[in-house]
Amino acid sequence: MERGLPKAYEEIARAHARPERVYVTRPAMPSLESFQAHVAGIWERRWLTNAGRLHGELEGRLAEYLGAPHLSLFCNGTIALLAALRLLKIEGGEVVTTPFTFPATAHALTWMGLRPVFCDIDPVTLNLDPGRIEAAITPETRAILPVHVYGIPCDVDAIQGIADRRGIRVLYDAAHTFGARFRGRALAAYGDAAMLSFHATKLFSTIEGGALVVPDAARKREVDLLKNFGIVDAETVAVPGINGKMNEFQAAFGLLHLEQVDREIAARRAIAQVYRDGLGEVPGITLPSEPADLEQNYAYFPIFVDPAAFGMSRDDLHRCMLWANIEPRKYFHPLCSRYPCYRELPSARPELLPVAERAAERVLCLPVYSELPLDAVRDVCALTRELQEAAGAG
Ligand SMILES: Cc1ncc(COP(=O)(O)O)c(C=O)c1O
């Protein structure tokens, strides 16, 4: 694999090599003592899961922090997505979704016996292109499942307009949106329901975890039943629910993480600025969009490499960064539509998804997390610039 790259590139990379591996992200940890104090409380109460005290506390604080009053915690985001499909009675048919996402988006549909219909994305937002959604809708379509990729908003008005006209639901995969506010409102509060992920790799984490945001209290009550086997009381089981409960240890971690999340976002904002200053003028590199009306969360910092203008491909740039002990990730490559389980679907044909195909070939998510030293960020920028100069001239 590494054959074919000029020795000079490797030398440039080695000159910027970091002493320790720089990963694309790293979880910010609360202090061990603060977590141990919570664990001591859990031991004392002997209440480990099933809507415990810390679970209730975290749910209330998150609803307040996000400005999303009707929020239910889950053991992870994927189960929250399954519960949302059940809540909205999205059953037996097709769901229009994006191929430029994490596997869980399409897999949740498949687990519910639904067929994903992949639709191409917008070249700027990298989210579902509303201009193409209508054409993907058939009498079998039950819903639209868009993803606010990297915490960048979908065209929520256009998507809602299509759903209203066609009488179908909109369920957002809002896994990346923690803390992002769009037009003064939590990005996770749009649609008939929205899922958040609190996985360890996310900006806000409960180790594994997630939440579902719904528009009103009645639906939150339904969600709370669905995530606890449908159990109403000791002798009443009302609906075929699932086990989606968050336990007390996860909630404890979340309570502590929440205390530091504003610092996390501020540190990421500073990192994003260094990337913008350092990479803004590099030929062939496109930076992430900065939509109006969005308070960003800086969950990711994706760049897009145009091989002709940059002088080398995204994969070669990736390889050079690995030589420098820096590990960016190709989120999202390959597209979901390229997985063996989906590639035979009529909607998965690459020629129908040219924008998503190009994004998947060009994207590289650069390291961003609060403890990332700014000199590492400057190294990533310098390395990229020097490689472009060498490759562009070559
Ligand atoms: C876009 C997207 N959807 C769904 C998920 C699944 O969430 P979880 O890992 O919490 O199940 C993730 C991340 O893990 C994600 O990035």
The ligand as a Tripos MOL2 file, in Angstrom:
@<TRIPOS>MOLECULE
LIG
   16    16     1     0     0
SMALL
NO_CHARGES

@<TRIPOS>ATOM
      1 C1        -24.7860    9.2190   12.8960 C.3       1 LIG1
      2 C2        -24.8250    8.1750   13.9680 C.ar      1 LIG1
      3 N1        -25.9560    7.4590   14.1420 N.ar      1 LIG1
      4 C3        -26.0490    6.5190   15.1010 C.ar      1 LIG1
      5 C4        -25.0050    6.2530   15.9530 C.ar      1 LIG1
      6 C5        -25.1630    5.1660   16.9730 C.3       1 LIG1
      7 O1        -25.1780    5.6420   18.2660 O.3       1 LIG1
      8 P1        -24.7750    4.6570   19.4890 P.3       1 LIG1
      9 O2        -23.3460    4.3030   19.3020 O.co2     1 LIG1
     10 O3        -25.0140    5.5100   20.6890 O.co2     1 LIG1
     11 O4        -25.6670    3.4810   19.4200 O.co2     1 LIG1
     12 C6        -23.8100    6.9730   15.8220 C.ar      1 LIG1
     13 C7        -22.6180    6.7890   16.6760 C.2       1 LIG1
     14 O5        -22.2480    5.9440   17.3160 O.2       1 LIG1
     15 C8        -23.7080    7.9480   14.7990 C.ar      1 LIG1
     16 O6        -22.5760    8.6340   14.6020 O.3       1 LIG1
@<TRIPOS>BOND
     1     1     2 1
     2     2     3 ar
     3     2    15 ar
     4     3     4 ar
     5     4     5 ar
     6     5     6 1
     7     5    12 ar
     8     6     7 1
     9     7     8 1
    10     8     9 2
    11     8    10 1
    12     8    11 1
    13    12    13 1
    14    12    15 ar
    15    13    14 2
    16    15    16 1
@<TRIPOS>SUBSTRUCTURE
     1 LIG1         1 GROUP 0 **** ****
